[in-house]
Amino acid sequence: MRGRTWLGAALVLGAQLRALWLAAAVEVHTAKEVVAVNGTNQRLKCTFSSSSPVSQQLSVSWNFQPEDLSAHEPVFYYLKEPYKPPSGRFKERVTWDGNIERNDVSIIIWNLQPSDNGTFTCQVTNWPDVYGTIGEVRLRVVQKVNFSEIHFLAVAIGSASVLMIIVVTAVIICRQRRRKARDKRLEVADTE
């Protein structure tokens, strides 16, 4: 009887451990929204945590969903080493910037453009943790102020300031001349 009790307990414990093993999942962490200036480079940070040690079979997939909700586009893939996209809008514009040992699977997007507005997803699979959350980063690319616009603004402010100084100086000079002219008239009137 005792052997059956131990066997039953071992089976129950094994089933619970298997359920826990299946429940273990990779958790992915990203910033929810990133704002970047047109023409600059931006690091899209993605980190993960896993109940299992980092395996040789760890894979990372970055994908992109444009704002117009057209088809998803692959951005980057990692499996033992980084793989850049062979074609598409991110070809020659994306670089691996992660460190697997530190659970960092970040990338850098170069020369951002308004067409890069949308949602980037980061998915990590770390065998046996094959299920888990998918990190999302919404990227907004804003227009930068061109040098010509800054130059125009500086010239406008500078011109307005110079014009104000000239007007104030002219008013002061006119008042002083009127005062001198009035003082001379009063002197002439007093001497007569």
C-alpha positions in Angstrom: 0.0 0.0 0.0 2.8 2.3 0.8 4.4 2.1 -2.6 1.1 3.0 -4.2 0.8 6.1 -2.0 4.3 7.3 -3.0 3.6 6.6 -6.6 0.3 8.5 -6.5 2.0 11.4 -4.8 4.8 11.4 -7.4 2.3 11.4 -10.2 0.3 14.3 -8.7 3.5 16.3 -8.1 4.7 15.5 -11.6 1.4 16.8 -13.1 1.6 20.0 -11.1 5.2 20.6 -12.1 4.3 20.0 -15.7 1.5 22.5 -15.4 3.8 25.0 -13.9 6.4 24.4 -16.6 3.7 25.0 -19.3 2.5 28.1 -17.5 6.1 29.6 -17.5 6.3 32.3 -20.1 8.6 34.9 -21.4 7.7 38.4 -20.3 8.7 41.2 -22.7 9.1 44.8 -21.6 9.1 47.9 -23.9 8.4 51.6 -23.7 4.8 52.2 -24.7 5.5 55.2 -26.9 8.6 56.8 -28.3 8.8 60.2 -30.0 11.7 60.9 -32.3 12.8 63.7 -34.7 12.7 63.1 -38.4 16.1 62.2 -39.8 17.5 61.0 -36.5 18.3 57.5 -35.2 16.3 56.0 -32.4 16.9 53.0 -30.1 13.9 50.9 -29.6 14.5 49.2 -26.2 13.1 45.7 -25.6 14.1 43.6 -22.6 12.7 40.2 -21.4 12.5 38.0 -18.4 12.2 34.2 -18.6 11.8 31.5 -16.0 14.3 29.4 -18.0 18.0 30.3 -18.5 18.8 31.9 -21.9 19.1 29.1 -24.3 21.0 28.7 -27.6 17.6 28.6 -29.3 16.5 32.0 -28.1 14.9 33.9 -31.0 13.8 37.5 -31.3 11.4 38.9 -33.9 10.8 42.6 -34.5 7.9 43.5 -36.8 6.3 46.8 -37.9 2.6 47.8 -38.3 2.3 51.1 -40.2 -0.3 53.6 -39.0 -2.4 53.0 -42.0 -2.8 49.4 -40.8 -1.4 47.9 -43.9 0.4 44.5 -43.7 2.9 43.8 -41.0 6.5 44.1 -42.1 9.5 42.2 -40.7 12.1 44.5 -39.2 14.7 42.3 -37.7 15.4 38.7 -36.6 17.8 37.2 -34.1 18.7 33.5 -33.7 22.2 32.9 -32.4 23.2 36.0 -34.3 21.4 39.1 -35.7 19.9 38.9 -39.2 19.1 42.2 -41.0 16.2 42.3 -43.3 17.1 41.5 -46.9 14.5 43.9 -48.3 11.8 46.4 -47.3 11.8 49.8 -45.8 14.2 48.9 -43.0 16.9 47.3 -45.2 20.2 49.0 -44.3 18.4 51.1 -41.7 18.3 48.8 -38.7 21.0 47.6 -36.4 21.1 45.1 -33.5 21.8 46.9 -30.2 20.9 44.1 -27.7 22.9 42.0 -25.3 21.4 38.6 -24.8 23.3 38.0 -21.6 21.6 41.0 -20.1 18.2 40.0 -21.5 18.3 43.0 -23.8 17.1 42.6 -27.4 17.0 46.2 -28.5 17.5 47.6 -32.0 18.3 51.0 -33.5 16.4 52.4 -36.5 18.5 54.8 -38.6 17.3 57.9 -40.4 13.7 58.0 -39.2 11.1 59.2 -41.6 7.4 60.1 -41.2 6.5 56.8 -43.0 8.0 55.0 -39.9 5.1 56.1 -37.8 3.4 53.0 -36.4 3.8 50.2 -33.9 6.9 48.0 -33.6 6.5 44.6 -31.9 9.2 42.7 -30.1 8.6 39.0 -29.6 11.1 36.7 -27.7 11.0 32.9 -27.6 13.4 31.2 -25.1 13.0 27.4 -25.3 11.3 25.9 -23.4 9.5 29.3 -22.7 7.9 29.5 -26.1 4.8 31.5 -25.1 4.7 34.9 -23.6 3.8 38.5 -24.0 4.7 40.6 -27.1 6.2 44.0 -26.4 4.8 46.9 -28.4 6.4 50.3 -29.0 4.4 53.0 -30.8 6.8 55.3 -32.7 5.9 58.8 -33.6 8.3 60.7 -35.9 7.9 64.5 -35.7 9.2 67.1 -38.1 12.3 68.9 -37.0 12.6 72.6 -37.5 14.8 73.2 -40.5 17.8 75.6 -40.3 16.1 78.0 -42.7 13.0 78.2 -40.4 15.2 78.9 -37.4 17.2 81.4 -39.4 14.0 83.1 -40.6 12.7 83.3 -37.0 15.9 84.7 -35.7 16.0 87.4 -38.5 12.4 88.3 -37.8 12.9 88.6 -34.0 16.2 90.5 -34.5 14.6 92.9 -37.1 11.7 93.6 -34.8 14.0 94.3 -31.9 16.2 96.6 -33.9 13.1 98.4 -35.2 11.8 98.9 -31.6 15.2 100.3 -30.5 15.1 102.8 -33.5 11.6 103.9 -32.7 12.3 104.4 -29.0 15.5 106.2 -29.8 13.7 108.5 -32.3 10.9 109.3 -29.8 13.5 110.2 -27.1 15.5 112.4 -29.5 12.3 114.2 -30.7 11.2 114.8 -27.1 14.7 116.2 -26.1 14.7 118.5 -29.2 11.2 119.8 -28.4 12.2 120.3 -24.8 15.3 122.2 -25.8 13.3 124.3 -28.3 10.7 125.1 -25.6 13.4 126.0 -23.1 15.0 128.4 -25.7 11.7 130.0 -26.3 11.1 130.4 -22.6 14.6 132.0 -22.2 14.0 134.4 -25.1 10.6 135.3 -23.7 12.2 135.9 -20.2 14.9 138.1 -21.6 12.5 140.3 -23.5 
